[in-house]
Amino acid sequence: MSRLLVKNIIAENIMDVDATVKGWIRSVRNSKKFSFIVLNDGSCQDSLQIVVDDVLPNYADVASLLSGSAVAITGRLVKGGGKVQSIEMQAKSIEIIGRVDETYPLQKKATSLEFLREQAHLRIRTNTFGAVMRVRHHLAMATHEFFSKRGFFYLNSPIISGVDAEGAGEMFTVSTLATHASKAPKTKEGNFDFSKDYFGKETYLAVTGQLEGECYAMGLGAIYTFGPTFRSENSNTTRHLSEFWMIEPEVAFADLDEIADLAADYIKFLISYALEHAHKELEFLMSREDSTAAKNHMEILKHVRDSKFHRVTYTEAMEILSKVDPKVKKFEYPTEWGCELQTEHERYLAEEHFKMPVIVTDYPKEFKAFYMKLNPDGKTVRAMDILVPGIGEIIGGSQREDNLERLTKRMDEMNMQQEPLWWYLDLRRFGSVPHAGFGLGFERAIMYITGMNNIRDVIPFPRTPKNCDF
């Protein structure tokens, strides 16, 4: 007899047949003559109720099982007797595959998300994390579908890099010398001699795949990277990880307006896909007792999906913010031209002023990366951020500087060494074209769509300062 997944049983309304299901027990309720087992196999948000009569040869063993035990159950699928269960199974035989004892940390009572982060190897067996990870899967599939159908090619950018692509210095060094630090070759100054290291130079875990993506966009036309990136920022907030995943498309012969349109379409597609393929998961996540997601979060998502994204320049945005009456809305951070937009500013623009998603363009060059195209005013660059109600910025992108002279001048202004990026400069020497791209932090998108409040709860094994246990 073939094994059936619970999602197929529910979706296809399979009844009046014998079947086998395998999974983990969520709960057991015993009476004198029969027991109810709630079984979940991870395939969907729903669980299957199993009715077990005491005539089963191993009924006493089954009745003693605790939540978390793994079983294989064969029985008859029939119409459910309760208001909630549309289908249930009448057990004919139960094989106990893996028991748990009283030390199993995931008890039936509610468990805090903080505690579950200490049990990252087991937390996937809870309703909450099963829902989050299924949403994560669907958003990954949506990403590939979106870009593939638009003619983009999936590029695997390197995880090890020889350059600080963002210029922030928050990078993890990759070295074999540090393993034997006392015996490692040193320079005259007493530093590691990286010329003797594995790669013959100082190398790092990549903070972005963008620069490599630009290379391949110059031959394939349109690419997207989707992989892990790393940042050694010593930040222990609910929005930061040391290891996280990024989606970074790059398009040749494109300008900022085109890439902004692409980014807006992508956000809408992610939301639409999640609402269609993971609706039960989203409903569950937004109804949890420990959830602080707004009750209307689902409506916010639908509003973003259905909205036309408003466009405004950074200068116009700052003018709007500077005119806000402090008696009505008092900002913690300044709203003068040249200051960075903070989350409070972004959310005000998207939630209170425009009441819709906003694309902010043309930021001051002082706080943007070296590779962004300079505007004719010499003060701003062709950069854009997409702001959405609920969190503020969700996507950042830019048109890249395609002129060699202007790019090298900008690097000199920022005291950047040109030699490590000789290959990147070659792209401007040989057949340079206008091109643009953006970056989306995958975990940030999952947080937004699921309504989860801590980024550690939307990645299987979070890496943060002082935390790398699993």
ABEGO torsion letter per residue (X at the ends): XBBBBAAAAAAAGBBGBBBBBBEBBABBBBBAABBBBBBBAGABABBBBBBBBAABAAAAAAAABBBGBBBBBBBBBBBBABAABABBBBBABBBBABBBBAABABBABBBBAAAAAAAAAAAAABAAAAAAAAAAAAAAAAAAAAAAAAGBBBBBBBABBABBAAGAGBBBBBBAAAABAAABBBBAAGBBBAAABAAGBBBBBBABAAAAAAAAAAAAGBBBBBBBBBBABBBBBAABBABBBBBBBBBBGBBAAAAAAAAAAAAAAAAAAAAAAAAAAAAAAAABAABABBAAAAAAAAAAAABBBBBBBAAAAAAAAAABBAAABBBABBABBGBBBBAAAAAAAAAAAAGBBBBBBGBBAAABBAABBBBAAGABBBBBBBBBBGAEBABBBBBBBABAAAAAAAAAAAGBBAAAAAAAAAAAABGBBBBBBBBBBAAAAAAAAAGBABAAAABABBBBBGBBAX
